[in-house]
Every structure is written in C-alpha cells, then in structure tokens.
Amino acid sequence: MNEKIDWKRKLTSRKMWAAICALAVNLIIAFGGTEQVATQVTAIIMGTATVIAYIIGEGLVDAAGAKDNYTVTSGYVQYEPPEEEPEEPEGN
C-alpha cells in the first residue's frame, strides 16, 4: 500500500472541504462555540477552498497550454506558436 496521495485532486475536492467544514462545526459546537462562530468558520474554510481550487485549476490549464507549444529535442527547448485559424469571410 505505497500509493502516492494525489494532492491536486484532494485539494480541489468539494467532498473533502465539506468534510473539513463538518468537522470544524462539530468541534466548535462541542467546545461551546456559538452557531454564529461555526458559520463564520465554515465561510472562511469554504472561501479558502475556493481560492485553492481556482489556483490549482488555473495552474493545470496553463501547464497544459504551455506544454502544447513547446518541444524538447536533443536537450533544447523550442517554442512553437499556436497556428492561427483562418478568418471566415463575413456575410455568410
């Protein structure tokens, strides 16, 4: 059981963040916190999760786009600009 943890997938998982929120709310209530405090903590956790998921998602998209435009041959990296699509004439 030497499986690597896929942190990108875990950090972008809504189920994981919902579980973290549920745990935080239960701990707050168990230790005498108010519903208002639990709501604020949940909002902070979900806001943070949204930012993390966005950053990871954009990074993956950027990496995939950059990978398509570069080739490596004999140790040299060469940039190949994407091909431009011909414009269609107007009025069709």
C-alpha positions as CSV (number, residue, x, y, z in Angstrom):
1,M,0.0,0.0,0.0
2,N,2.6,2.5,-1.2
3,E,0.2,4.7,-3.1
4,K,1.0,8.4,-3.5
5,I,-1.6,10.9,-2.4
6,D,-2.9,13.0,-5.3
7,W,-2.8,16.4,-3.5
8,K,-4.1,18.3,-6.6
9,R,-7.2,16.1,-6.6
10,K,-7.7,16.2,-2.9
11,L,-7.4,20.0,-2.5
12,T,-9.9,20.5,-5.3
13,S,-12.4,18.0,-3.9
14,R,-15.7,19.6,-2.7
15,K,-16.3,16.5,-0.6
16,M,-13.0,16.9,1.3
17,W,-13.8,20.6,2.0
18,A,-17.3,19.7,3.1
19,A,-15.9,17.1,5.5
20,I,-13.5,19.6,6.9
21,C,-16.3,22.1,7.4
22,A,-18.4,19.5,9.2
23,L,-15.6,18.6,11.5
24,A,-14.9,22.2,12.3
25,V,-18.5,22.9,13.0
26,N,-18.8,19.9,15.3
27,L,-15.7,20.8,17.2
28,I,-16.8,24.4,17.6
29,I,-20.2,23.3,19.0
30,A,-18.7,20.6,21.1
31,F,-16.4,23.1,22.8
32,G,-19.2,25.5,23.5
33,G,-18.9,27.8,20.5
34,T,-22.0,29.6,19.1
35,E,-23.8,28.9,15.8
36,Q,-22.5,32.3,14.6
37,V,-18.9,31.3,15.2
38,A,-19.5,28.0,13.4
39,T,-21.0,29.8,10.4
40,Q,-18.1,32.2,10.2
41,V,-15.5,29.4,10.4
42,T,-17.4,27.5,7.7
43,A,-17.4,30.5,5.4
44,I,-13.7,31.0,5.9
45,I,-12.9,27.4,5.2
46,M,-15.1,27.3,2.0
47,G,-13.7,30.7,0.8
48,T,-10.1,29.3,1.2
49,A,-11.1,26.1,-0.6
50,T,-12.5,28.1,-3.5
51,V,-9.2,30.1,-3.8
52,I,-7.1,26.9,-3.6
53,A,-9.2,25.1,-6.2
54,Y,-9.1,28.1,-8.6
55,I,-5.3,28.5,-8.3
56,I,-4.7,24.7,-8.9
57,G,-7.2,24.6,-11.7
58,E,-5.7,27.6,-13.5
59,G,-2.2,26.2,-13.0
60,L,-3.2,22.9,-14.6
61,V,-4.8,24.8,-17.6
62,D,-1.7,27.0,-18.0
63,A,0.6,24.0,-17.8
64,A,-1.4,22.1,-20.4
65,G,-1.4,25.1,-22.8
66,A,2.3,25.7,-22.4
67,K,3.1,22.0,-22.9
68,D,1.4,22.0,-26.3
69,N,3.6,24.8,-27.6
70,Y,7.0,23.5,-26.6
71,T,9.0,20.6,-27.9
72,V,12.3,19.2,-26.5
73,T,14.8,17.8,-28.9
74,S,18.4,17.0,-28.1
75,G,18.2,18.9,-24.9
76,Y,16.9,22.1,-26.5
77,V,13.5,23.5,-25.8
78,Q,11.8,25.1,-28.8
79,Y,8.7,27.3,-28.7
80,E,6.2,26.7,-31.4
81,P,3.5,29.4,-31.5
82,P,0.0,28.0,-32.0
83,E,-1.3,28.0,-35.5
84,E,-3.8,30.8,-36.3
85,E,-7.1,29.7,-37.7
86,P,-8.0,31.4,-41.0
87,E,-10.7,34.0,-40.6
88,E,-14.0,33.2,-42.2
89,P,-15.4,35.9,-44.6
90,E,-18.3,37.9,-43.3
91,G,-21.7,37.8,-44.8
92,N,-22.3,34.0,-45.0
